[in-house]
Amino acid sequence: MDTIPPADSADPHLVHELASAHPDVVTAAAAGVARVAHGEGLGLVPLGLPLPKGKRDLLVPAERKEAVLLEIQGTLDRAQRRNDLLAQGRRALEGWSTSLHPAEDRTRVKAVRSDDLPWPGLPAPVRLQVSRVLDAMELADLDDDDLALRLEGDPALAAALEDALSRTAARLHRYAAEADGAAEGMADSWTFASLAERLSRAARNRHGVDELLERWDREFAVWRRERAEARGRAYVDRHFDLARYENLFPVARGLGRRLVLVVGPTNSGKTHHAIEALKGAYDGLYLAPLRLLALEVMERLNAEGTPASLLTGEEAIATPGARHTASTIEVMDPDRPVEVAVIDEIQMLADPDRGWAWTAALMGAPAETVYILGAPEARPLVERVAAHLGERLEVIELERKVPLTLIDRRLTWEEVAPGDALIAFSRREIHAVRDTLRAKGLSVAAVYGALAPEVRRREAARFLSGEADVVVATDAIGMGLNLPCRRVLFTALEKFDGNSVRPLTATEVKQIAGRAGRFGKFESGEFGVVGRGTPQALRSLLEKADGRLRPDAPLAVRPTRAMLARLAGHVGTEEAVLLLDCFADARTAGSPYRLGDLSGMRRLAAMLDERRLGLSAKLDLLLIPADLEDEAEARILAAIVGAVEAGDPSPLGRFVPARLDEMDGAALEGLSRACDLYYWAARKFPALFPEREAVRSRRAEVSRRLAELLATRGARSAG
């Protein structure tokens, strides 16, 4: 027979769908011919079935046509039987819990069984459905009663529905237990009732148990996080109350402190005044803005007969019998009272990144007498703080010991002379200036933040001894580093502050320029510009008020490790990002405080939350003194975090190789920071970073090699 026509009632679109799915049937386009008639040359002939208009281009191999038509006819017959079965199912299963629906395969049906699960607190029962796919021929030739009994008694459907109801009930029971169990003793609305509406909405149009429970779990996770954040924020305002930040330092509040503000320009003797007060005290604490400055004060106290120890984030030096400590301000211990404490560079209250540490020191330095040293511009702000605290404030004003004048013209590089200090604001610029001056025949020392303290000290010593004609330094020179010079020359009048390039403030210019001249060595000091910038622009900066130090300027605060740990226990989470977010909107209105920028901590917290770390480790690592924006430091941090996560002891050699040959200055600077961070990690996780003592000698070797590079003419590569 030439063709076997399908049933007269067949839908042409159904015929096309079934025929197109046959592996021997192709379209004219797929066969590479423009018209159906052209297929004969390839042995292809028209299918010869009733097809929809515009879709009559199906071809089949001539020798396979009859077999293909038989197969299509059989499939079409089964499809028709399925359609008849679906119509029968609508009639026979009315009022039953099972219904029949089309399956994706045109020859199969899907039996669906439904049931409702009511639950206390849910606004409506949960509608659940289970299904199984059956071949239409399995149910053919059954009358209506037999079809209903067959599907209602299907054991697979019954078991699947029972399982779905059981799993759903178990999940709701767990949600209710977690929601209401955690609410004990908390008078808020974050109970199962507040979750139920969300679950009910999520259940709409989701009747498959797997899809439903997956969506519910996501919904519950979001609800639980929102609950933790809401409760955490309430806890922060109730128990920490950053609007009364000073009350978080009970030792300081109980001492009846006496505040002594010592203000004056650079080189007016403020540090000497404070050192004398420390030497006369039974015990004391010096809080420095820089690690190197803390080291200088420790050494000076020891040299003058007052034993003192050093404590910074990256280093600790214990001196036998010491009752005095020189430390960086960030590591102040607010719970160990002393007779005298010194807070240096109080104008750093205005620093957007580190100001929180000066706020904490000003509020919490645990001393009977607190000496506060800084620029005169900070006086109104400190007076306001003292009034807020209700603490006595004495003010000592000091004058410069030598005059300071502005050079009224821009100098050229040829006019730079021995005894000058040149100020640049990036490592790259420092080395560019250094190379320029070397080309003029001057020997140059370099002092900048990426150098280890030992290297900075050696470079400073080269300048002070005259071995180096001039020094090129960053603005750290304005923070009390011992670098007396004849003139201070600015190579730029703007700096990158971590977010953008901005002009220097009047306070910064005064602090830096004030390093010119030194009583007993240079009886007058001068400052000016070299290379670029103008004296007029420098004078304009000097005359512009520093708005960051206005009397009503807010004081930055941020949570401590202890606060985060207490908060975690209250809200029941180990998610570091969530803990920080609980502080994001902490109430400070009407107070002198504002929450500092937590974005850097939050980025680090997000990284830690991705690791398998316990809360204690996270909170320790959250305070690591590493700069995530620095690629090299970020790699070291990742290695430390990885070692803590794995619980794998890490020798120093994984971070700092024993051989330093052929390394340039940039590589050595990176190794110096690796030593610092390894030492920090060794203090926090001694079992995982066991070479705490070895790192001292390795750091000294790195510093020696870097100092050698900087002291040679071949040190261009140091940058």
Salt bridges, closest charged atoms under 4 A:
GLU17 OE1 - ARG106 NH2 2.80
ASP24 OD2 - ARG64 NH2 2.72
GLU71 OE1 - HIS22 NE2 2.36
GLU71 OE2 - ARG64 NH2 3.73
ASP77 OD2 - ARG81 NE 3.42
ASP116 OD1 - ARG127 NH1 3.02
ASP135 OD2 - ARG108 NH1 3.88
GLU138 OE1 - ARG150 NH2 3.72
ASP144 OD2 - ARG91 NE 2.87
ASP154 OD2 - ARG132 NH1 2.66
ASP163 OD2 - ARG167 NH1 3.45
GLU178 OE2 - ARG174 NH1 2.98
GLU178 OE1 - ARG224 NH1 2.98
ASP188 OD2 - ARG231 NE 2.72
GLU197 OE2 - ARG201 NH1 3.73
GLU197 OE2 - ARG204 NH2 3.99
ASP210 OD1 - ARG167 NH2 2.68
GLU211 OE2 - ARG206 NE 3.76
GLU214 OE2 - ARG218 NH1 3.39
ASP217 OD2 - ARG171 NH1 2.81
ASP217 OD1 - ARG174 NH2 3.60
GLU219 OE1 - ARG215 NE 3.54
GLU226 OE1 - ARG198 NH2 2.55
GLU229 OE1 - ARG225 NH1 2.80
GLU229 OE2 - ARG233 NH2 2.59
ASP237 OD2 - ARG587 NH1 3.62
GLU246 OE2 - ARG244 NH2 3.05
GLU246 OE2 - HIS388 NE2 3.20
GLU276 OE2 - LYS279 NZ 3.21
GLU299 OE1 - ARG457 NH2 2.53
GLU304 OE1 - LYS279 NZ 2.73
GLU304 OE2 - ARG300 NE 3.29
GLU314 OE2 - ARG673 NH1 3.49
GLU315 OE1 - ARG291 NE 3.51
GLU330 OE2 - ARG354 NE 2.78
GLU377 OE2 - LYS510 NZ 2.54
GLU383 OE2 - ARG379 NE 2.77
GLU391 OE2 - ARG253 NH2 3.08
GLU391 OE1 - ARG257 NH2 2.94
GLU394 OE2 - ARG258 NE 2.66
GLU397 OE2 - ARG379 NH1 2.63
GLU414 OE2 - LYS440 NZ 2.77
GLU415 OE2 - ARG409 NH2 2.43
ASP420 OD1 - ARG486 NH2 3.20
ASP420 OD2 - ARG487 NH2 2.71
GLU429 OE2 - ARG532 NH2 3.14
ASP435 OD2 - ARG716 NH1 3.77
GLU459 OE2 - ARG462 NH1 3.04
GLU467 OE2 - ARG462 NE 3.48
ASP475 OD2 - LYS495 NZ 2.57
GLU494 OE2 - ARG532 NH1 3.14
ASP497 OD2 - ARG502 NE 3.40
GLU508 OE2 - LYS495 NZ 3.98
GLU508 OE2 - ARG502 NH2 2.77
GLU508 OE2 - ARG548 NH2 3.90
ASP546 OD1 - ARG548 NE 3.76
ASP552 OD1 - ARG550 NE 2.75
GLU575 OE2 - ARG225 NH2 3.11
ASP581 OD2 - ARG225 NH2 3.28
ASP581 OD1 - ARG602 NE 2.76
ASP585 OD2 - ARG233 NH1 2.72
ASP609 OD1 - LYS618 NZ 2.77
ASP620 OD1 - ARG561 NE 2.82
GLU629 OE2 - ARG603 NH2 2.91
GLU631 OE2 - ARG635 NH1 3.28
GLU633 OE2 - ARG673 NE 3.07
GLU645 OE1 - ARG611 NH1 2.94
ASP648 OD2 - ARG654 NH1 3.05
ASP661 OD2 - ARG659 NH2 2.62
GLU669 OE1 - ARG427 NH1 2.21
ASP676 OD2 - ARG291 NH1 2.97
ASP676 OD2 - ARG673 NH1 3.18
ASP676 OD1 - ARG699 NH1 2.65
GLU693 OE1 - ARG696 NE 3.46
GLU701 OE2 - ARG704 NH2 2.59
GLU708 OE2 - ARG704 NH1 2.28
GLU708 OE1 - ARG705 NH1 3.23
